[in-house]
Amino acid sequence: MLELVAKGTISLAVLTSSLSVSSVEYTVINQIPQRITAEMRSMTSSDIESLIREVWGEDAEKGIAVARCESTLRQFKADGTILRGIVNPDDIGIFQINSYYHEEDYLRFGFDVFTPRGNVEYAKYIYDRSGLAPWVHSKPCWSKSLASP
């Protein structure tokens, strides 16, 4: 039996080998992507750059350089669908967050990488733990802009 409880928990009735029933409660993390609004879809590269500055703070220039190389500062394609990687369609949005490697964490911690803010915030989360290493494949692009005065 699986039941969704209004308070954001899931209750499971588990049958044990002795046929007794024990109840286990799990907290549900919001795993359903936030609704994508027309306003989100209409964000310009300048809007995305401002968002990165807001979220990344003193490291904003690094974030902007990476995002320019990864997505040309876009979360959505011209048709309004989520920008996915050309080489790897598991890559999502502005920072090309790879769902194969990161889905468990972005869901667990409540980042909605399908939205511009969630993508930028999760990228900052990654950066704070690993620096720019996760974006090594685009380093030939972003390292040039970071090296210039």
Solvent accessible surface area in square Angstrom, and as a share of the most:
residue,aa,sasa,rsa
1,M,160,0.71
2,L,127,0.63
3,E,82,0.37
4,L,138,0.69
5,V,44,0.26
6,A,112,0.87
7,K,181,0.77
8,G,30,0.29
9,T,22,0.13
10,I,47,0.24
11,S,22,0.14
12,L,53,0.26
13,A,37,0.29
14,V,61,0.35
15,L,120,0.60
16,T,55,0.32
17,S,122,0.79
18,S,87,0.56
19,L,140,0.70
20,S,61,0.39
21,V,96,0.55
22,S,51,0.33
23,S,94,0.60
24,V,53,0.31
25,E,118,0.53
26,Y,115,0.44
27,T,109,0.63
28,V,54,0.31
29,I,60,0.30
30,N,111,0.57
31,Q,102,0.45
32,I,141,0.71
33,P,67,0.42
34,Q,95,0.42
35,R,205,0.75
36,I,36,0.18
37,T,60,0.35
38,A,82,0.63
39,E,138,0.62
40,M,29,0.13
41,R,113,0.41
42,S,79,0.51
43,M,57,0.26
44,T,76,0.44
45,S,56,0.36
46,S,77,0.50
47,D,63,0.32
48,I,2,0.01
49,E,36,0.16
50,S,69,0.45
51,L,13,0.07
52,I,0,0.00
53,R,109,0.40
54,E,113,0.51
55,V,33,0.19
56,W,4,0.01
57,G,42,0.41
58,E,171,0.77
59,D,30,0.16
60,A,6,0.05
61,E,96,0.43
62,K,79,0.33
63,G,0,0.00
64,I,1,0.01
65,A,5,0.04
66,V,0,0.00
67,A,0,0.00
68,R,116,0.42
69,C,36,0.22
70,E,44,0.20
71,S,4,0.03
72,T,85,0.50
73,L,9,0.05
74,R,105,0.38
75,Q,4,0.02
76,F,17,0.07
77,K,91,0.39
78,A,118,0.91
79,D,106,0.55
80,G,13,0.12
81,T,68,0.40
82,I,32,0.16
83,L,16,0.08
84,R,95,0.35
85,G,11,0.11
86,I,177,0.90
87,V,147,0.85
88,N,51,0.26
89,P,88,0.55
90,D,53,0.27
91,D,27,0.14
92,I,0,0.00
93,G,0,0.00
94,I,0,0.00
95,F,0,0.00
96,Q,22,0.10
97,I,3,0.01
98,N,19,0.10
99,S,20,0.13
100,Y,167,0.64
101,Y,161,0.61
102,H,41,0.18
103,E,83,0.37
104,E,127,0.57
105,D,44,0.23
106,Y,4,0.01
107,L,43,0.21
108,R,115,0.42
109,F,96,0.40
110,G,47,0.46
111,F,42,0.17
112,D,25,0.13
113,V,0,0.00
114,F,42,0.18
115,T,4,0.02
116,P,3,0.02
117,R,103,0.38
118,G,5,0.05
119,N,0,0.00
120,V,0,0.00
121,E,56,0.25
122,Y,1,0.00
123,A,0,0.00
124,K,35,0.15
125,Y,42,0.16
126,I,10,0.05
127,Y,27,0.10
128,D,84,0.44
129,R,150,0.55
130,S,58,0.37
131,G,27,0.26
132,L,32,0.16
133,A,69,0.54
134,P,55,0.35
135,W,12,0.04
136,V,81,0.46
137,H,175,0.78
138,S,17,0.11
139,K,98,0.41
140,P,93,0.59
141,C,65,0.39
142,W,13,0.05
143,S,35,0.23
144,K,148,0.63
145,S,60,0.38
146,L,62,0.31
147,A,87,0.68
148,S,65,0.42
149,P,182,1.14
